[in-house]
Amino acid sequence: GEPLAVVPTDLEVGGVPDGTVVETAVRVHNLTGEPATLAYANGSCACAVFPDLPLVVPPGGAADVRVLVTVSGPAGRFRRDGIFR
């Protein structure tokens, strides 16, 4: 019942040194009959940047959104949440 679907829901940036910027992407699917404007994305940290926003996803269509993640801290797994508005 959600108007947008984001794939993948989890991003794997791999094992990289502290301070490395990793570019990855998610695909946003618009499940509605109207254009969807992604005005901005908000992450739970300042480590993610979404340089392609704002972006319009056509009705029933999809668009790729680049995510630039700055890796920080000691090696290991970490999880951060992001929200598209």
Backbone hydrogen bonds, N-H to C=O, Kabsch-Sander energy under -0.5 kcal/mol:
donor,donor_aa,acceptor,acceptor_aa,energy
5,A,29,H,-2.1
7,V,27,R,-2.5
13,V,11,L,-0.6
16,V,14,G,-0.9
19,G,71,V,-3.6
20,T,17,P,-1.9
22,V,20,T,-0.6
22,V,69,V,-3.1
24,T,22,V,-0.5
24,T,67,V,-2.5
26,V,65,V,-2.1
27,R,7,V,-3.4
28,V,26,V,-0.5
28,V,63,A,-3.2
29,H,5,A,-3.3
29,H,27,R,-0.6
30,N,61,G,-3.1
31,L,3,P,-2.7
31,L,29,H,-0.7
36,A,57,V,-2.6
37,T,35,P,-0.5
38,L,36,A,-0.6
38,L,55,L,-3.3
39,A,37,T,-1.0
42,N,83,I,-3.1
44,S,81,D,-2.3
48,A,45,C,-0.6
49,V,68,L,-2.1
53,L,50,F,-1.3
55,L,38,L,-1.6
57,V,36,A,-3.3
57,V,55,L,-0.5
60,G,32,T,-1.2
61,G,58,P,-2.3
63,A,28,V,-1.9
65,V,26,V,-3.1
67,V,24,T,-2.9
68,L,49,V,-2.9
69,V,22,V,-2.9
69,V,67,V,-0.6
70,T,47,C,-3.1
70,T,68,L,-0.5
71,V,20,T,-2.9
71,V,69,V,-0.7
83,I,42,N,-2.8
85,R,40,Y,-2.9
